Amino acid sequence: MVKYKVFQRLLLMLAFLFVPATILFAFANQTSKDVVTKTLENSAAKQMEFTMQQMEQSLRQLEKQTLLLANDTTIKSYASSWEFPEYLNHLLMRKTIEEKLELQSQAEPLIHELTVYWPVIQEAISTSKTVKYNQNELVNKPKNQWYAQKTNGLLTFHLLMTNPSIIAADSSHITSIVETTISSKYLRSVLKGLDKTGNGNSFFYFSEGDLIGNADVDPALFELFLNEEENVLDGNISDHPKLTVFEIGGVEYLVQSMKSPSLGGTLFSYIKLGEFLNPLQKVNLLVNGSLFFLLISGITISLMFYRQFRMPFGYLMRKIENLGRGDYGSRATLKTKTEFDYLFDRFNEMASRIQSLIENVYEEKVRTREAEYKHLQSQINPHFLYNCLFYIVSMANKSPGAVISMAKNLSDFYRYITLKAGETTTLADEIRLIESYLEVQSLRNTRLTYSIEIPTAMLGLPVPSLLLQPIVENAVVHGIEQKRDAGKIHIHGAINGSQYIINIDDDGEGLCEEDLKSLYDRVQANYQNTDEMGCGLRNVHHRLMNRYGKPSGLSFSINEWGGFRVALQILNKENFNERITG
């Protein structure tokens, strides 16, 4: 049984290509996702650290400026200037302080308001006209640290620096207090700068539940963040952001938080990972599509290979097996419209040639046996033998030489047809047989004369045995013996290009054109002729065609004597071999 290893190897090759490619693409996709996520985390963390450091530096700078104002000599001496007799000096000093506060406020954009309090004289000077001195509020406000306060719905941040910095319970020893106020606008500007980096949205959260963020921030998300992570506001202050990943409503968020040491609030930044991973997901989709296309292409190629190669090849193998089992009539009838059609045509041609060759060989054997039987029967015909023996008896006393010649040629003739029957011999042996036969006939019929002219190059030509004898016998029996004044037989050979030609002429009755055509048709026919002449010529003709091919065979014509000519045409042996091997 034929094993279709090529088809199996093709399927294995496609599997070996597809499976590692799938694993490699999946690994590469996951690695790319991890790298992008890690890079995004590091970038967002560094940006948040940088933003927080910048804000803390700005707040430290404000603290220093506020402390310097609290220790300013003009501000410290203003509390006692009202005791001076010249009230004008007190007013000039107040004007100087106002100018200092205004200049300081304009020089530092972070400052929303600057206010100086003097508890001793219960007076306040501020850049804002709405600020009034209130002893109770002033006492209760935290000192020397930032605190948040909501005023008219707006969140502001305040820093009160005292002089001296040690604070007593009643604040009676405090000379002056400088209050620096920054509004939530500053924090929004910080958030805006952070958001411009492109790493998501950010907001500030304070303990009272107050949020400061840009318009793009969804405050409802913060509650969801708190529900997902209880420790997101653990109160710990760290130099590095805290990273948490949430999945809310099917959306994955990367949330970073960092507490401000100065303001006490927590800075949050959240990123929708899907927005950053979308290009990677598109690449992943493209890769998956490519893999799917590769799979479909592999299956399609396999099916095409199965239909276009495996099936026709299997069909051809079955036909070859049928031919090997002896079914020489087996033919390939499948039409594929591919190169296999050419193979099928060549197989059919080969099968036809094999069938024809086998039939020809079988027919050659049958005809050879028929020829052997008929010629043996003809030669052993008692009438022919009795005539020869009667000739020997009658000539015994008259011509011992004639008797010796008759006996010798008769014995050579019968020895040849009994020993050479059915074998391949040479044209020289066939000529010697014809000479023995014609010599016997010429002894019996004194008016019979013959001549044989065969080129030396033709004498070695391999030919079937008993090839010429039936034709010569027809010339004697049906030609010369039927005409009283006839008696010449001429056998001559010639080489014409790729053919050997042997002509056998007699001067007997001959045939007209119509009879020649009728005889040729009977010789060409596949059915067996009943007349002796047609049967012998037909056997010789088909033996020549089966052995040497269609160009070989017999042809008939009228010779220059008016008698009958039989021409044997034999394909040149070398050309014949080339035709068979080609």
Order of alpha helices (4+ residues) and beta strands (2+ residues): alpha-alpha-alpha-beta-beta-alpha-beta-beta-beta-alpha-beta-beta-alpha-beta-beta-beta-alpha-alpha-alpha-alpha-alpha-beta-alpha-beta-beta-alpha-beta-beta-alpha-alpha-beta-beta-alpha
